[in-house]
Amino acid sequence: MMMKNRVNYEKAINQMVADGASRQALFAFINGMVDGYGREGGSLAFNILNDVLDNDLPEDVEDAVVDALEALSGQCNRICWIGSGDYHLAPQAA
């Protein structure tokens, strides 16, 4: 799903979280962001998910969001990484 701006991605991720955010659906959506926009998509997803954690979430949804953040930042097994797994770094540091 190709979208044009942060607001659209933010709305889509917030809606997924509000609907219960299955881990598989969240990972698939974020993979699409990375596939479509590369480093920019991964960084955008990482920042949006960090903002989502500021909300009061059910434990299973919070776990799915944290797992996605770990996959985006390379803080899990290499096989689970989304893209390059370094989207928590500034572009010049990656």
C-alpha positions as CSV (number, residue, x, y, z in Angstrom):
1,M,0.0,0.0,0.0
2,M,1.7,3.2,-1.2
3,M,0.8,6.4,0.6
4,K,2.0,9.8,0.1
5,N,2.8,11.3,3.5
6,R,3.4,10.7,7.2
7,V,-0.2,11.6,8.2
8,N,-1.6,8.8,6.1
9,Y,0.8,6.2,7.4
10,E,0.3,7.5,11.0
11,K,-3.5,7.2,10.6
12,A,-3.2,3.7,9.2
13,I,-0.9,2.5,12.0
14,N,-3.0,4.1,14.6
15,Q,-6.1,2.4,13.1
16,M,-4.3,-1.0,13.2
17,V,-3.4,-0.4,16.8
18,A,-6.9,0.6,17.7
19,D,-8.2,-2.6,16.0
20,G,-5.9,-4.8,18.1
21,A,-2.7,-4.8,15.9
22,S,-2.0,-8.3,15.1
23,R,1.8,-8.8,14.9
24,Q,1.6,-10.3,11.4
25,A,-0.5,-7.5,10.0
26,L,1.8,-4.8,11.6
27,F,4.9,-6.5,10.3
28,A,3.4,-6.8,6.8
29,F,2.4,-3.2,6.7
30,I,5.8,-2.0,7.9
31,N,7.5,-4.2,5.4
32,G,5.5,-2.5,2.7
33,M,6.7,0.9,4.0
34,V,10.3,-0.2,3.9
35,D,9.9,-1.9,0.5
36,G,8.2,1.2,-0.9
37,Y,10.3,3.9,0.6
38,G,13.5,2.3,1.8
39,R,15.3,4.0,4.7
40,E,12.8,6.8,4.8
41,G,9.9,4.3,5.2
42,G,11.7,2.4,7.9
43,S,12.6,5.6,9.9
44,L,9.0,6.8,9.5
45,A,7.6,3.6,10.8
46,F,10.1,3.6,13.7
47,N,9.1,7.1,14.7
48,I,5.4,6.5,14.4
49,L,5.5,3.3,16.5
50,N,7.5,5.2,19.2
51,D,4.8,7.8,19.3
52,V,2.1,5.0,19.5
53,L,3.8,3.7,22.7
54,D,3.0,6.9,24.5
55,N,-0.7,5.7,24.5
56,D,-2.2,3.4,27.0
57,L,-2.3,0.1,25.1
58,P,-3.5,-3.4,25.9
59,E,-0.5,-5.7,26.8
60,D,-0.8,-7.8,23.6
61,V,-0.9,-4.7,21.4
62,E,2.0,-3.1,23.2
63,D,4.0,-6.4,22.7
64,A,3.3,-6.3,19.0
65,V,4.4,-2.7,18.7
66,V,7.6,-3.3,20.8
67,D,8.4,-6.4,18.6
68,A,8.0,-4.2,15.5
69,L,10.3,-1.6,17.0
70,E,12.9,-4.2,17.8
71,A,12.7,-5.6,14.3
72,L,13.2,-2.1,12.9
73,S,16.1,-1.3,15.1
74,G,17.9,-4.7,14.9
75,Q,17.4,-5.5,18.6
76,C,16.2,-9.0,17.9
77,N,17.4,-12.1,16.0
78,R,18.7,-11.1,12.6
79,I,16.2,-13.3,10.9
80,C,13.4,-11.1,12.3
81,W,14.8,-7.8,11.2
82,I,12.6,-5.6,9.0
83,G,14.8,-4.2,6.2
84,S,18.3,-3.3,7.3
85,G,17.3,-3.2,11.0
86,D,18.9,0.1,11.7
87,Y,16.1,2.6,11.3
88,H,16.7,4.0,14.8
89,L,19.9,5.6,13.6
90,A,20.2,8.9,11.8
91,P,20.7,8.4,8.0
92,Q,24.3,9.5,8.1
93,A,25.1,7.0,10.9
94,A,23.6,4.0,9.2
